[in-house]
Amino acid sequence: MADLKFAASFQVYATDEKGRNKIESKLIALDGIYNARWDIDSKLLVLDYYPDQISSDEIHQQIASLGYDTELYKASRFIGKDYLK
């Protein structure tokens, strides 16, 4: 059976190009994510991933651990915790 690919989009509250580069590069480096694009104007992250390798909730947690709020998590809850394996 082939791996199912999912597409998702949600708000990530970064503010600049540095944030965009950090978010996109760190997400692409994670197992299970094969595309990530964040738009600075709309604050919308669009990504493609394999849900059998990483969950949507884990993706939100990873972003929060980088210091950026998402629709589900505040960054302050995750700062200093190593979620990026």
N, C-alpha and C positions, 0 to 999 in steps of 0.2 A: 504494500500500500504506500502510495506517495505521501510525502509530508504535505500537510495543508498549510498554505500561506494565508496570512490575514493582513489586512490593511486597517490601520487605525489612525485617528486624528484627535487631538485634544490640545487644550491651551497649556502653554508653558510660559511662565512670566519672567523671561529674561529681558534685557534691555538693549543689547548692542551686538555688534559683530563678534566680539570676543566671546560672548555668551553663546552665540549661534555656533561658532566653531567648536567650542568646548562640548556643547550638547551633541552636535552631530558626530563629532569624532569619537566621543566616548560611547555613544550608543552603537555606532557601526562596529566598534571593537568587541561588543558583547556577542556571545554565542546566541544565535537565534534571530538576530536583527540583521537584515540585509539591505535596508535602505532607510534613511532618516533625513528629513528636510524640515527646517524650522524657518518660518517667515517672520521677520523682525516687525513688520507693520501689523499683521493680524495676530501675532503671538501664537500661531497655529503650528503644531508639530504634526507632520504626516509621516508615518512610517509603515514599513512592511516587515513582518516578522513571522516566525514559526511558533505558534502557541504551545507546541509540545516541547519546546526548548526554553521559552521564557513567557511569563504571563503579562498581561496588561498591567496588573498591579505591581509586578516586579519592575516593569519599565518606569512607572511613576515613581517608585522608590529610588531607582537608580538616578533619575533626574533630580529628585529632592536631595540626594546625597551629594550631588554636584553643587548644590547651593541655590537651586531654582524651584520656586513653587509650581505645582501643577494643579489641575482641577481637584485632585484627590488628596495631595499631601503638601504640607508646608515644609520648606527646606529646613527650618530650625529644628524640626523633629529628627532629622537625619544627619545633621552636620557632625563630622568627626567619626561617623561610623563607616566602616569599610564595606560597602555593598558592591563595589566594582571588583570582581574577582578576576 
